[in-house]
Amino acid sequence: MMNLSVSPIVGLDVAIPLFVYTMIAFGIAYVIGFSKITGWARQKLRSLGFVASWLVALAECPACLGFWIGVGAVVLGVDPLELKLEPGPVIAFGFYTCGANLFLSLWSGLIYGGSNG
């Protein structure tokens, strides 16, 4: 007789650390790219020239900043799923954080109709 039991694709042991990581990454991106706390620094950097202004534009893009937060987190040893990530999956984790930040920014109204700060 076959065993037809269904197991969940993602259990809580994976979902909870991933959710916590996602919220932390989104919070970091928000503080760097949109909050009033860092607004003075972004404004100061804009006045320093094209390259600094370009970096500020990237920091104010939730998807762009999310990608680098994801890559940086793995490079610094943050591995919420304990996957022991190699260089290829490091990029994939950057893309996950990029997409999650973009989704949360759109969903929260932070971009395309929301207010900054």
C-alpha positions as CSV (number, residue, x, y, z in Angstrom):
1,M,0.0,0.0,0.0
2,M,1.3,3.5,-0.9
3,N,1.8,6.2,1.6
4,L,-0.3,9.2,0.4
5,S,0.4,11.6,3.2
6,V,1.1,15.1,2.2
7,S,3.9,17.1,3.8
8,P,4.1,20.8,3.6
9,I,6.6,22.3,1.1
10,V,7.8,24.8,3.6
11,G,7.5,24.2,7.3
12,L,7.6,26.7,10.1
13,D,11.2,25.9,10.7
14,V,11.9,27.5,7.4
15,A,9.1,30.1,7.1
16,I,9.7,31.8,10.5
17,P,13.4,32.6,10.0
18,L,12.8,33.6,6.4
19,F,9.9,35.9,7.5
20,V,12.1,37.5,10.2
21,Y,15.0,38.0,7.8
22,T,12.6,39.6,5.2
23,M,11.2,42.0,7.8
24,I,14.7,43.0,9.0
25,A,16.0,43.4,5.4
26,F,12.9,45.6,4.6
27,G,13.5,47.6,7.7
28,I,17.1,48.2,6.8
29,A,16.2,49.3,3.3
30,Y,13.5,51.6,4.6
31,V,15.8,53.3,7.1
32,I,18.6,53.8,4.5
33,G,16.5,54.7,1.5
34,F,13.3,56.5,2.8
35,S,13.3,57.4,6.5
36,K,13.8,60.9,7.9
37,I,16.6,59.5,10.1
38,T,18.9,59.2,7.1
39,G,17.3,62.0,5.0
40,W,20.0,64.5,5.9
41,A,22.8,62.1,4.8
42,R,21.1,61.3,1.5
43,Q,20.7,65.1,0.8
44,K,24.3,65.7,1.7
45,L,25.5,62.9,-0.6
46,R,23.3,64.3,-3.5
47,S,25.2,67.6,-3.3
48,L,28.6,65.9,-3.7
49,G,28.3,65.2,-7.4
50,F,27.1,62.7,-10.0
51,V,28.5,59.5,-8.5
52,A,27.2,60.2,-5.0
53,S,23.9,61.3,-6.4
54,W,23.7,58.1,-8.4
55,L,24.4,56.0,-5.3
56,V,21.6,57.8,-3.4
57,A,19.2,57.0,-6.3
58,L,20.2,53.3,-5.9
59,A,19.7,53.5,-2.1
60,E,16.2,55.0,-2.6
61,C,15.3,52.1,-4.9
62,P,13.9,49.3,-2.6
63,A,14.7,46.6,-5.2
64,C,18.2,47.8,-5.8
65,L,19.1,48.2,-2.2
66,G,17.3,44.9,-1.3
67,F,19.6,43.0,-3.7
68,W,22.7,44.4,-2.1
69,I,21.3,43.8,1.4
70,G,20.7,40.2,0.5
71,V,24.1,39.6,-1.0
72,G,25.8,41.5,1.9
73,A,23.9,39.5,4.5
74,V,25.1,36.2,3.1
75,V,28.6,37.5,2.6
76,L,28.6,38.6,6.3
77,G,27.4,35.2,7.4
78,V,23.7,35.7,7.8
79,D,22.0,32.5,6.6
80,P,18.5,32.4,7.9
81,L,17.8,29.1,6.3
82,E,21.1,27.5,7.2
83,L,21.8,26.6,3.5
84,K,25.5,27.2,3.7
85,L,25.3,29.2,0.5
86,E,27.9,29.1,-2.2
87,P,28.5,32.1,-4.6
88,G,25.6,31.1,-7.0
89,P,22.9,31.0,-4.3
90,V,24.3,34.1,-2.8
91,I,23.2,36.0,-5.9
92,A,19.8,34.1,-5.7
93,F,19.4,35.3,-2.1
94,G,20.1,38.8,-3.3
95,F,17.3,38.4,-5.9
96,Y,15.0,37.1,-3.2
97,T,15.6,40.1,-1.0
98,C,15.2,42.4,-4.0
99,G,11.8,40.9,-4.9
100,A,10.7,40.9,-1.3
101,N,11.6,44.5,-0.8
102,L,9.9,45.6,-4.0
103,F,6.7,43.6,-3.1
104,L,6.6,45.1,0.4
105,S,7.3,48.6,-0.8
106,L,4.5,48.4,-3.3
107,W,2.1,46.7,-0.9
108,S,2.8,49.3,1.8
109,G,2.4,52.2,-0.5
110,L,6.0,53.3,0.1
111,I,6.5,53.6,-3.6
112,Y,4.0,54.5,-6.3
113,G,1.6,56.6,-4.3
114,G,2.9,56.4,-0.7
115,S,4.5,59.1,1.3
116,N,8.2,59.1,2.1
117,G,9.4,59.4,5.6
